[in-house]
């Protein structure tokens, strides 16, 4: 079973970090912003979940002069010990240094 979650983070203070160089190429900062947004979504649904992101499956591509698409895989352990795999994706406004939207899909 696949469950999709989508969150728009327009102006959400936790993810509205200023970018010092304006529009920029996708980088680890974009990945960090995306993973923080996804982590927050998972924690809202699964309190005290232990979340791990897989480093080797991350895709980070520019989608215009001021946006980057970040996607990857990970897993989390619920407080009852159950492990769940997930995929995630975000659009990052690289000029503003913030996540525009973020989503994750749980895999059973």
C-alpha positions as CSV (number, residue, x, y, z in Angstrom):
1,X,0.0,0.0,0.0
2,X,1.3,3.4,-0.9
3,X,0.2,6.6,1.0
4,X,1.2,10.0,-0.3
5,X,1.7,13.0,1.9
6,X,2.1,16.5,0.6
7,X,2.9,19.7,2.6
8,X,3.2,23.2,1.2
9,X,5.7,25.1,3.3
10,X,5.2,28.6,2.0
11,X,6.7,31.0,4.7
12,X,7.1,28.2,7.3
13,X,9.7,29.8,9.6
14,X,11.5,26.5,10.4
15,X,12.5,26.1,6.7
16,X,12.8,29.8,5.6
17,X,16.6,30.1,5.7
18,X,18.1,33.0,3.7
19,X,20.4,32.1,0.8
20,X,23.5,34.3,0.7
21,X,24.0,34.0,-3.0
22,X,20.6,34.2,-4.6
23,X,19.8,31.6,-7.2
24,X,22.2,28.7,-7.0
25,X,22.8,25.2,-8.3
26,X,21.4,22.2,-6.3
27,X,23.6,21.3,-3.3
28,X,23.8,19.7,0.1
29,X,22.0,22.7,1.6
30,X,18.9,21.9,-0.6
31,X,19.1,18.3,0.4
32,X,19.2,19.2,4.1
33,X,16.2,21.6,3.8
34,X,14.2,18.9,2.0
35,X,15.1,16.2,4.5
36,X,14.2,18.5,7.4
37,X,10.7,19.2,5.9
38,X,10.1,15.5,5.3
39,X,11.3,14.6,8.8
40,X,8.8,17.1,10.2
41,X,6.0,15.5,8.2
42,X,6.8,12.0,9.4
43,X,7.1,13.1,13.0
44,X,3.7,14.8,12.9
45,X,2.2,11.4,11.9
46,X,4.5,9.1,13.9
47,X,5.6,10.7,17.2
48,X,9.1,9.7,18.3
49,X,9.9,7.9,15.1
50,X,13.6,7.3,14.4
51,X,14.1,8.6,10.8
52,X,17.1,7.7,8.5
53,X,17.7,9.0,5.0
54,X,19.7,6.9,2.5
55,X,22.6,8.9,1.2
56,X,23.3,6.9,-2.0
57,X,19.8,7.2,-3.6
58,X,19.5,11.0,-3.4
59,X,18.6,12.8,-6.7
60,X,19.2,16.6,-6.7
61,X,18.6,18.4,-10.0
62,X,18.1,22.0,-11.0
63,X,14.6,22.7,-12.4
64,X,15.2,26.3,-13.4
65,X,17.3,29.2,-12.4
66,X,15.8,29.4,-8.8
67,X,14.5,25.9,-8.1
68,X,15.8,22.5,-7.4
69,X,14.1,19.1,-7.2
70,X,15.4,16.8,-4.4
71,X,14.3,13.1,-4.0
72,X,15.5,10.1,-2.2
73,X,14.7,7.1,0.0
74,X,14.8,6.4,3.6
75,X,13.2,4.4,6.5
76,X,11.8,5.1,9.9
77,X,11.2,3.0,13.0
78,X,8.0,3.6,14.8
79,X,8.0,3.6,18.6
80,X,6.6,0.1,18.6
81,X,9.7,-1.1,16.6
82,X,8.0,-1.4,13.2
83,X,10.1,-0.3,10.3
84,X,8.7,1.5,7.3
85,X,10.4,2.4,4.1
86,X,9.6,5.6,2.2
87,X,10.5,7.7,-0.7
88,X,10.4,11.5,-0.7
89,X,10.5,14.5,-3.0
90,X,10.8,18.3,-2.5
91,X,10.9,21.4,-4.6
92,X,13.4,23.9,-3.1
93,X,13.4,27.6,-3.9
94,X,17.1,28.1,-4.1
95,X,16.9,31.9,-4.4
96,X,15.0,32.1,-1.1
97,X,16.6,29.1,0.6
98,X,13.3,27.4,1.5
99,X,11.2,24.4,0.7
100,X,8.2,25.1,-1.6
101,X,6.7,21.7,-1.2
102,X,7.6,18.3,0.3
103,X,6.1,14.9,0.1
104,X,6.8,11.3,1.2
105,X,5.3,7.9,0.2
106,X,5.3,5.1,2.7
107,X,6.0,1.7,1.3
108,X,4.6,-1.4,3.0
